[in-house]
Amino acid sequence: MQAMLSFEKAPPLAAPLRFFLTAPLYIVLAGLLIAYEGPALFTSRWMPGTLAATHLLTIGFMLQIMLGALIQILPVVAGANLARPLVVAKIVHPGLSAGALLLAAGFLFAQPDLLCAAALLLGLSVLFYLAASWWALLRVPSTSPTIRGLKFAWLGLAVAVSLGVLLALALARGWPLPLVALTNLHAGWGLGAWAGVLLASISYVVVPMFQLTSGYPARPSWWFPAVMLGLLLLWSVAVVADWPGLVRLTQGLAAVAGIGFAGLTLRLQLQRRRARSDATHRYWQLGLLSSILALSLLLIAALWPAAAELDGWPLFVGILLIAGGFIAFIIGMLYKIVPFLAWMHLQSSGQAKVPAPAMNKILGDRDMQRQMQAYVAACVLLLAAVVLPEWLARSAGLAFALAGGWLWWNLLGAARRYRLHLGVIAAKLATP
C-alpha cells in the first residue's frame, strides 16, 4: 500500500538540501575521531570516544538527514504542509549541527557544561521541529500506513530526545539514575520507535517507487509501526518497574519485529522487476543483511544475557546496526532522492518549455558505485577492528572518513550540477 504523492506541494529544494550537504561531514568527523583514538575506542561502548563517535553518527548524520528528508516528505507523501518550511530548516539545521558537536565534545573531554549546552540546544531544536511538524500532521487523517507510521515515528522521536536530554543532564550533574538501563532504553526508542518506524513508513513508498518492487502487504504495513511503539512502551514500563525479565522479553520481540520487516523488504527486492542493480539497491541489500544480523545478535542477547558481556559484542552489534544498517539505508535513499528532487525542481523551472536533464546527468551511477565500495570496505574494517583493534582501528577510522568525504563530494557535485542546469534553463527561457 502506498500514500498518494503530491509533488506540487514540495518545499524549496534549499530546505532539505542544507541537511543533506552537512550530514556526511559528521561521518568524516566520526572516522577521524576513530583514527585518532585508535584501539582505545574499541575497548568498550562506554569509552568517551565511543560515545562521541556514536552521537556524531546518530545525531550529526542520521537525525539531520531524517529531519531534512521529512521536510520534503511530509507535504508530498502525507499532505502535511509545514508552515514556512525554509524557516523551519534555517532554525533546526544549525541547532542540530552545533548540538551534535557540543555533545560529542562533552563526551570526549568529560565537560559537564558542554553536555548541558548540547542537551539544551538539541532539545530546543527538536522541540521546535516537533511543534511545527505536529501541527501539520494533526490535520491529516491516517489514510495510509505511511501517514500513520509517520505519526508514530513523531512520538518515537519525542521520547528518544527526551531520554537523551535526561541522560546528558544526569551525566553532567551526577543525578542518581539507572544510567545503563536508561541508555539502553534511549537507544531502543531512538533506533526502534524513531529511526526504525520512520524507515519502514517511508519504505512503503520509496521501495516500490525507486526500486520497482511490488507494494508491501497491507496488514504488516499497518501493524509494524504500532507493534514497535507498543513494545517500546512496554519496555519503558519494565525499566521503571525494574522488571528485567520483561525488559529482555520486549527487547527480543522488538528484534523479531525488526527482522520480520527487513526480511519482507529483502523478499520484495529479490522479486523486483528491474534486473540491473544500482547503488541504491546495493546499499539497501547491505542495510538489510547487516540489520538482520545485528537484530539476530540482539535476540540472542535477550535470550542469553551473558552474550552481551562478551568482549566486543555490543560494539559489533552497534557497528552492524548503525553503520552497516541505518546509515547504509540512508545513503541509498539519498542517492535516489537528491537527483530526483533536483530533476523535479528543474522540470518545474523549465515551465514545460525547457526539458530537465536526466537524473543520471545530475548524479552518475559510477560515482555512487565507487563510493559504495569504499563504504563497504570501511564497514568491514570497522567490524574487523573490534577483533584486532591494535592492527586495524586507525585504518578503519581513516577508511570510514574517506567514505563519508566521498559521499559529501558526490552530493555536493549533484548540487553544483543542479545550479548549473538551473542557470542554463533561466538563460534559455530569457531568450526570445
N, C-alpha and C positions, 0 to 999 in steps of 0.2 A: 504494500500500500504506500502511496506517495501523496504528499501535500501538493496542491496546485501552486505553481510558481508564478509570481507576478514581478517580472523583471523591470517593468516600468516604475516600480516603487523603489528601485535600488538607490542607495545613498551615493554621494560623490565618491569616486574612487580614492580620493585622498584620505577618507575616513578610515577604511581598513588598511590601506597600504602602509601607513606610517607604522602600524603594529608589525606588519609582515616584514618590513625592512629593518626594523630594530631587533626583533627577537633572535635571529640567527647569531647576532653578536654575543648573546649570552651563552650559546653553545661554545663559541670561541673562548670566552672567559672561563667557562667551566673546564674546558680542555686544558687551558694554560694553567689553571689552578691545580688540576690533577698532575700535570707535568712538574709544577713547582713543588708541590707537597710530596710527590713521589710515593714510595712504598707505605709511608705512614698513613696516607689517606685510606688505604685498603685494610688497615688494622681492624676497624670497627665502623659500624654505621653511625656511632655516636661521636666520632672524631670531629673536631671543629671544621676541618677542611672538607670532610664528607658531607656534613650538614650544609656548609656553604655551597658546595658544588651542586648538591641536590636541589636546593632552592633557586639557584641560578637557572637550573633547567625547568623546574616545575612552575616557578613564577615568571622568571625572566623570559623563558621561551614559551612554555605551554600556555600559561594563563594569558600572556599577551596575544598569542595567535588566536586563542579561543574567543577572547572577548572582542578582538578586532574582527574575526570572522562573523561573530554574532551580530555585529552592527550591520553587516551585509545580509546575513541570513534571516534575521527576524522579520524585516519587511517583505523580503522576496518569498520566503518559504511559509512564514506564519501569518503574513499580513499585519504584523505588529509594527507600526510605523513609529520609530523613535523621533521625538521632537528634537530638531536640530542635531542630527547625528554627528555632524562635523564638530560642533561644540562639545558634545559628549566625548568624542575621540580626543580632542585637544586637551581636555581636562584629565581623562583617565590615563591616557598614554604616558605622559611624564610622571604621573603618580606611581604607576606600576614600574616604570623603568628605574626611577630613583629608589623606590621602595625595595625592589629586588637587590639592588646594590647595597643599600644600607643593611638589609637583613643578612646578606652574605658576609659583609664586613663585621657585623655584630657577632656572628658565629665565629668567624675566623680569628678575630682579635679579642674575643670574650669581653666585649664592651657593652654593659647594660644600657647605656644611653642610646647607643646605635640600635639596639634591639627595640627599645621603646619607640624611638623615632620611626623605625621601619614599621612597627605594628600600627602606629597612628596613621602614617601615610598610606600604607596598603589598605588598612581598614576603611579609611575615609574614601579612597579612590574606588574600591569595590562597592562600598555602600552607595556612593553616587551612581555608579553604573547599575546596581540592582534597582535603585529607585527609578531611574529613567527607563529601564527595560521592563520592570514590573508594571508600570503604568501603561505601557504599550501592550504587554501580554495579557493583562487583566481583561481587556475589552475584546479579546479574540476567543471564540469558543473552541473547545478541544475537538475539532472535527477530524483530526488525523493523528496517528501515533506520533508523528514528528512534533506536532504542536503540543500535545500532552507531555511528551518527553522533554521538550524544551522547558516547560513549566516545572517539571520535577528536577531537571538539572539546575534551574534557578535556585530551588530550595537547597539542593546539594552544595552549591557554591556558597550560599549564605551560611550554612552550618560549618563548612570546611574553613572558611575565612574566620568565622567567629572563634573556632577552636584554635586556629593558628595565632590569632591575636592574643587569646588567653594564654597559650603556651609561651609565646615570646615574652609577655609581661611577667608570667610566673617565673621563667628562667632568669629574667633581668632582676626581678625584685625578691627572688627567693621564696615565693609562696609555697606552702606545703601541699602540693598537689601530686597525684599519682602520674608523674610525667611520662613514664613508659606507656602505660595504658592509654593515656590521652593522646600521646603521639601516634600510636597505632590507630586509634580511632580517627584522628585527624587525617592520617594517610588513607584510611578507608573511605571517609567522606570525600576527600579530595580526588582520589583516583577512581573510586567506585561510583558514588552517587553524583559527583560532578562530572569528571572527565569521562568516565565510562558511559554514563547515561547520555551525556551530550554527544559523544561519539556515535552511540547507537542511533540516537534520534536523527542525526544528520546523515548517517549511513543509509537510512531508509530512502533518502532522496538521492544522495550523490553516488552511491554504489551502482544502482541501476542506470543513472543518468550518464556518468562518466566512464563506467567500466562495462556497460552494456550487458548487465546480468538481468535475470528475472527479478521481479519485485520480491520483497520479503513477505513471508506468510503473515496474514493478518493477526492471528492470535498471539504468537510470540512478540510481534512488533508492539502490540498494545500492552502486553503484560511485563516485558522485561524491565522497563523503567520503574514501574510500580513495585515489582518484586525487589529490585535492588534498593530502592528507597526504603521499603519496609524492613529489609534485612539490616540496613544501617541504623534505622530507628531502634530495632530490637537489640542490636549490638550496643547502642548508646545506653539503653536501659540496663543491659548486663554490666557495663562498666560502672555506672552509677551505683547499682545494687551490689557490685563486687561478686558477680556470679561467673567465675572463669569458665565453667563448663558451657554456659550459654554463649560466652564470647567466642569460644572455639567453634561452637556449632554454627553461629551466624557467619563467622569468617569462612568456614568450609562451604556453607551454602552459597555465599556470595561468590566464592571462587568457582563453584559449579555453574552458577548462572552466567558468569563471565565466559567460562569455557563453552557453554552452550551457544552464546551469541557468536563468539569467534568461530566455532565450528560451523554454524549455519552460514556465516558470511563466507567462509572458505569453500563450502559446498557450492554456494551461488557462483563464486568466482570460477570454480572448476567447470561449471556448466554454462559459462558465458558465451555470447555469440561472437566476440572478437577473438580471433586466433592469435594475433600478434600481441606480445606483452610489452607494454610501455613502462616507463619509470614508475608511474603511479601504481600500476598493477603489481610490480615487483616490490615496491615499498610496502604495499598492503599485505602481500604474502609474508614479507619479513615480519611485519607487525603482528599478523595473526598467529604465525608459528611461535614467535617469541612470547606473545601473551598467553597462548595455550600452555607453553612450557612453564612460564612463571606462575600462572594460576594453579597448575598442577602441583608445583612445589609448595605453594601456599596451602593447598588442600592437604598435602602430606603433613605439613607442619601443624595443621588444625587437628588432624587425626593422631599425630605423633609429635607432641610439643617439643620433645628433646631435639628434633631435627633442626629447629630454629636456632639452637645453641651451637650447632656445628660450625667450625671455622669457615667463614666466607659465605655461609648460606644466605643471610639477609642481603649482603651485597650482591650476590649472584642473582637473587630474585629482583632486587631493585634495578640492576642494570638491564635485565631482560624486560621488565615491565615498563620502565620509563624510557630508556634509550632504545631498546630493541622493539618495544611495543608502541607506546603513545607517541613518542617523537617521530617514529617511522610513519605512523598513520598520518600525522600532521604534515610532515614533509610531502608525503604522497598526495594529500589533498591540495597543498599549496601549489604543487606543480600542475594541477588542473585549474584551480580556482583563479590564480593570478593571471595566466594568459587568457582565460575565459572572460574574466572581468574586464581586462584591457580590451579584448576584442569587442565585447558588448558596448563599452563606452565609446570606442572608436566608431562602431557601427552607428550608434546614436548621433555622434558628432558629424558623420557623413551625410546625415539628413536624406538618406536614400539616393544621394547624388554621387557620392564618392565611396566606393566599397572599402571596407576594413581589410587589412591584411589577414592571412590565415593565422591561426593560433600558433602554429609551429614557426612562424616568422617572428613571433614575439618571444618565444622561449623554445629553443630547439631541443629535440629529444636526446641528441648526442650529449649535450651539456648536462642534462638531467641524469642520463645513464652513468656518465663518468663520476658525477658527484655521488650518486647512489653507491657505486662500487667502493668509493673512498669511505663512505659512511658505514657500509657493511664491514669493511676491514677494521675500522675503528671500533665497532661494537665487538667484534671477535677479539681484538686486542684487549679491550676492557675486561671481557669475561676471562681471558687467559691471565690477565694481571691479578685477578683475585687469587689465583693459584700460585702464580710466580711474580709477586709484586716487585721483588728486588730486580728482576730481569726486565719486566715489561711495563711497569707503572708509568714511567716518564714517556716512553714511546707511545703508549696508548693514549695518554693525555694529548700529546702533540698531534697524533693522528685524528683524534676527536676534534681538536681545534681546527685542523685543516679542513675536515669535512664540513664543519659549521661555517668556516670562512668561504668555502666553495659554494655552499647554499646561499649565503648572503650575496656573493658575486653574481650568481645566476639570477636571483630575484632583482638585484639592482640593474642588471642588464635588461631584464624584461621591462622595468620601469623606464629606463632610458629609451628603449625602442618604442615604448608607448608614447612618450612625449615627442619623439622624433616623428612618428606617424601622425600624431595629433597636429603638429605644425604643418606637415605636408597636406593634410586634409583641409586645414584652415586656409592654406595658400591656394589650393585648388578651388575651394568654394568662393574665395575672393576674386578669382579670375573670371572676367565676364565671358 
